[in-house]
């Protein structure tokens, strides 16, 4: 598969700010998420979008990507970009083509005049898998144990889930990949749930409200990942109105937390007592309100 440019995947310039990258990712993620897009290739497109966002949203990873391009994951920490590029040119001069890969330590060693060969084991391959998290796990973070299956059987890996991680971002577990020095990259997917709708760090949750609460106004309790909160329903509220709880969405270690939107849903009793039916009848006779007007 041809190498893909992360900036082109997100449709942003190389000079794009962190906010511009996040806006582009959220727009594309909503369009290509496999839960809402059934076109062939939508899942692969979503994974590419998520990977691009993960790299470009991390200042250190973005800096390394800008310096080394598609090879940035292979480059040892602390490598001078100019030396890496010279090593690549040397590889071409030595005839490494058609997919062959030179021993980069030999080439870097030659650049410094050492000409030494690596004697230790070569780095193991990185492994990439998906991890499914609940909204609550993202909100609180913490340690989680996952089981991985492979040719040599199953193994357990302890993963530290960062507070406020969002769908599409990746968790890196150093040394837990497919070899002695390979890393494990876990791409986050949110588990299917009926309570919250997610948009980046913003959350929406339906709040059932009685007709008289919507008409007269009330204070009602609403569930949030951080626990129950109280929200004021203004008088005259209709179904579908979104009431904002600022900062009660998913936390953001590098900036402002997301918001939580309580979406009002007016619910009527399935069965009325005789007195309730009488009162509703009186209201219907008294009121001139026409919801279809």
SEDRENKE-938923 format. One record per residue (C-alpha): residue number from 1; x, y, z. Coordinates in steps of 0.05 Angstrom, whole numbers, always signed. Layout:
<nodes>
  resi    east   north      up
   NUM       X       Y       Z
...
</nodes>
This chain:
<nodes>
  resi    east   north      up
     1      +0      +0      +0
     2     +27     +68     -19
     3     +47    +114     +37
     4      -6    +165     +56
     5      +6    +237     +75
     6     -29    +250    +142
     7     -41    +323    +125
     8     -74    +304     +59
     9    -117    +252     +94
    10    -145    +306    +140
    11    -146    +359     +85
    12    -105    +409    +124
    13     -41    +447    +110
    14     +25    +428    +143
    15     +21    +493    +182
    16     -48    +476    +210
    17     -59    +491    +283
    18     -81    +439    +334
    19    -152    +467    +333
    20    -155    +463    +257
    21    -132    +391    +259
    22    -184    +373    +311
    23    -240    +407    +271
    24    -219    +371    +208
    25    -216    +304    +244
    26    -284    +312    +276
    27    -317    +330    +210
    28    -287    +271    +174
    29    -298    +222    +231
    30    -373    +239    +232
    31    -376    +226    +157
    32    -335    +161    +154
    33    -349    +126    +220
    34    -369     +55    +202
    35    -429     +59    +249
    36    -461    +111    +204
    37    -427    +100    +136
    38    -439     +33    +102
    39    -400     +49     +38
    40    -346      -2     +19
    41    -280     +21     +48
    42    -311     +67    +100
    43    -279     +30    +158
    44    -209     +33    +126
    45    -219    +107    +111
    46    -240    +119    +184
    47    -179     +82    +209
    48    -133    +124    +165
    49    -167    +188    +190
    50    -159    +165    +262
    51     -86    +148    +252
    52     -72    +216    +220
    53    -107    +251    +277
    54     -69    +211    +329
    55      -2    +230    +299
    56     -16    +302    +283
    57     -51    +316    +350
    58     +10    +294    +390
    59     +63    +349    +387
    60    +122    +301    +394
    61     +96    +251    +343
    62     +79    +307    +295
    63    +149    +336    +302
    64    +179    +268    +287
    65    +132    +256    +228
    66    +149    +324    +199
    67    +223    +308    +205
    68    +224    +236    +180
    69    +160    +227    +140
    70    +130    +157    +133
    71    +192    +126    +167
    72    +182    +164    +232
    73    +161    +102    +272
    74    +225     +66    +252
    75    +272    +121    +273
    76    +307    +114    +341
    77    +294    +171    +389
    78    +347    +225    +385
    79    +365    +212    +312
    80    +388    +273    +274
    81    +341    +283    +213
    82    +399    +302    +168
    83    +437    +239    +186
    84    +374    +196    +173
    85    +365    +229    +105
    86    +438    +217     +88
    87    +431    +145    +109
    88    +372    +139     +62
    89    +413    +167      +4
    90    +469    +119     +21
    91    +419     +62     +18
    92    +401     +83     -53
    93    +474     +89     -72
    94    +487     +19     -45
    95    +431      -9     -88
    96    +378     -22     -35
    97    +317     -19     -80
    98    +254     -58     -95
    99    +234     -60     -22
   100    +301     -83      +7
   101    +319     -48     +72
   102    +391     -35     +96
   103    +414     -41    +168
   104    +405     +31    +188
   105    +454     +24    +246
   106    +508      +3    +197
   107    +494     +63    +153
   108    +491    +112    +212
   109    +554     +82    +239
   110    +588     +91    +172
   111    +569    +164    +171
   112    +605    +175    +237
   113    +666    +135    +213
   114    +655     +76    +260
   115    +633     +26    +207
   116    +607     -20    +263
   117    +554     -73    +256
   118    +497     -81    +304
   119    +507    -142    +348
   120    +443    -141    +390
   121    +374    -165    +369
   122    +337    -123    +319
   123    +276     -85    +343
   124    +212    -125    +343
   125    +153    -107    +300
   126    +101     -58    +326
   127     +31     -86    +336
   128     -33     -47    +324
   129    -101     -69    +351
   130    -166     -36    +371
   131    -189     -27    +443
   132    -261     -15    +461
   133    -274     +33    +518
   134    -336     +60    +552
   135    -348    +134    +559
   136    -338    +126    +634
   137    -270     +94    +624
   138    -248    +152    +580
   139    -274    +202    +631
   140    -239    +172    +691
   141    -179    +139    +658
   142    -140     +86    +697
   143    -108     +19    +687
   144    -141     -36    +647
   145    -118    -107    +630
   146    -131    -132    +559
   147    -120    -200    +528
   148     -84    -207    +461
   149     -85    -268    +417
   150     -28    -288    +371
   151      +9    -346    +339
   152     +41    -363    +406
   153     -24    -362    +444
   154     -56    -308    +488
   155     -24    -258    +534
   156     -48    -204    +581
   157     -24    -132    +577
   158     -36     -77    +628
   159     -56     -13    +595
   160     -58     +57    +626
   161    -118     +92    +596
   162    -105    +168    +595
   163    -160    +212    +623
   164    -203    +242    +568
   165    -178    +199    +510
   166    -225    +203    +451
   167    -245    +156    +395
   168    -192    +149    +342
   169    -134    +166    +388
   170     -82    +113    +403
   171     -50     +88    +467
   172     +23     +67    +461
   173     +49     +11    +506
   174    +124      +8    +498
   175    +156     -60    +489
   176     +89     -97    +486
   177     +87    -107    +411
   178    +105    -166    +368
   179    +179    -171    +386
   180    +231    -157    +439
   181    +228     -81    +428
   182    +164     -73    +389
   183    +110     -27    +415
   184     +36     -40    +421
   185     -10     +14    +392
   186     -83     +11    +414
   187    -133     +50    +373
   188    -192     +72    +416
   189    -263     +56    +396
   190    -322     +73    +441
   191    -367     +15    +460
   192    -437     +17    +434
   193    -483     +48    +486
   194    -553     +77    +489
   195    -540    +133    +538
   196    -490    +181    +507
   197    -479    +208    +437
   198    -407    +230    +426
   199    -381    +287    +383
   200    -307    +296    +396
   201    -305    +313    +471
   202    -378    +336    +473
   203    -431    +289    +498
   204    -506    +289    +490
   205    -555    +252    +535
   206    -631    +248    +533
   207    -668    +275    +594
   208    -740    +252    +604
   209    -785    +309    +627
   210    -858    +308    +647
   211    -906    +354    +608
   212    -918    +399    +668
   213    -843    +405    +681
   214    -833    +427    +609
   215    -891    +476    +612
   216    -878    +506    +681
   217    -802    +497    +686
   218    -766    +452    +735
   219    -699    +429    +761
   220    -684    +357    +741
   221    -627    +309    +751
   222    -585    +287    +691
   223    -533    +232    +687
   224    -462    +251    +668
   225    -399    +207    +667
   226    -376    +244    +729
   227    -440    +232    +767
   228    -510    +262    +771
   229    -518    +337    +760
   230    -578    +383    +765
   231    -601    +424    +706
   232    -654    +478    +701
   233    -709    +466    +649
   234    -737    +534    +629
   235    -813    +542    +626
   236    -840    +530    +557
   237    -788    +479    +538
   238    -805    +432    +480
   239    -776    +363    +463
   240    -709    +366    +428
   241    -684    +428    +464
   242    -611    +422    +482
   243    -590    +448    +551
   244    -516    +457    +559
   245    -474    +437    +619
   246    -407    +470    +605
   247    -346    +428    +619
   248    -384    +365    +637
   249    -365    +327    +575
   250    -299    +288    +566
   251    -239    +321    +600
   252    -181    +348    +560
   253    -112    +345    +594
   254     -86    +396    +544
   255    -143    +446    +543
   256    -217    +458    +556
   257    -261    +399    +571
   258    -320    +382    +527
   259    -391    +401    +543
   260    -451    +357    +559
   261    -517    +373    +526
   262    -581    +349    +559
   263    -632    +336    +504
   264    -702    +345    +530
   265    -752    +289    +516
   266    -823    +302    +540
   267    -854    +237    +566
   268    -928    +228    +582
   269    -957    +175    +629
   270    -976    +110    +595
   271   -1038    +105    +638
   272   -1076    +162    +671
   273   -1114    +160    +735
   274   -1185    +185    +733
   275   -1164    +251    +765
   276   -1106    +260    +717
   277   -1151    +247    +657
   278   -1200    +298    +685
   279   -1145    +351    +692
   280   -1117    +338    +623
   281   -1188    +344    +595
   282   -1197    +411    +630
   283   -1130    +435    +603
   284   -1149    +414    +533
   285   -1216    +452    +538
   286   -1183    +514    +569
   287   -1121    +520    +525
   288   -1120    +552    +457
   289   -1050    +526    +442
   290   -1042    +489    +376
   291    -974    +453    +369
   292    -986    +444    +294
   293   -1001    +516    +279
</nodes>
